[in-house]
């Protein structure tokens, strides 16, 4: 049987790798550049599958308006842009690639933390402007013995926890869906959310984006912190950015390392841009050449499996907890 696959992500994935797998399954690929609900709704008419990135909405309107669509492939981990309940109601399988960039994102989170702790971007800018003075970055503090809080303890946070052992930090984590024994296996103490906020010196955010985690960190949460360093490599809207700006201004947050933003890319009046206490990278934590290949192969293979009537490796269960 011939299949039609709509590909809305021709940048994140490796098109050659993906095309080889899908074409071998008898699929014809159609590219869709416009990432809007209306465009997706129209594109899936007569299509058997669609592969999307984080910026492409797959809504109930699109999913209920086609009688041919069998599978939605998310080229990535988070599925907050896909109405997975509507997909299930319409008999459409949703797949993702949950393990393709665990090492990359955990390393990126650690890199942002270290860059903040040691004021690396600040010193680099100072030297570029002709200043050679260690005092301009004061105060810096020793990491050993400080407390790092992990908001969410899924696969990326667990990989990060393993890497943090060398730094002799006290690591605590909040995740209502992971038991204390699992956390202990990684040298991490399970704590309630408020207790984590009250204890931490550093915060690394790993919660996925759902309604219950949107603005999980806002004014009330930042007010509990004291000169903390905040790192977010999860999803931008988990953090209330207006509240973060206020927290940076009043010192409850000392520095922030952000790979994800509420709006990507941020607008021209971004209040977090150009600050000496903020490091921002362009949602690149997922990326290495190897992870890009793994992502392309993983999502294409699962989409092809569904079209062949086989069980995919990574189906999304609508009842799965938010980790």
Secondary structure, DSSP 4 states (H G I P E B T S, - for coil): --EEEEE--SSSS-HHHHHHHHHHTTEEEEE----SHHHHHHHTTT-SEEEE-TTS-B-HHHHHT-SS--EEEESSS--TTB-HHHHHHTT-EEE--TTTTHHHHHHHHHHHHHHHHTTHHHHHHHHHTT---GGGG------TT-EEEEE--SHHHHHHHHHHGGGT-EEEEE-TTS-HHHHHHTT-EE--HHHHHHH-SEEEE-----TTTTTSBSHHHHTT-SSEEEEE-S-GGGB-HHHHHHHHHHTSEEEEEES--SSSSPPTT-TTTT-TTEEE--S-TT--HHHHHHHHHHHHHHHHHHHTTPPPSSBPPTT----
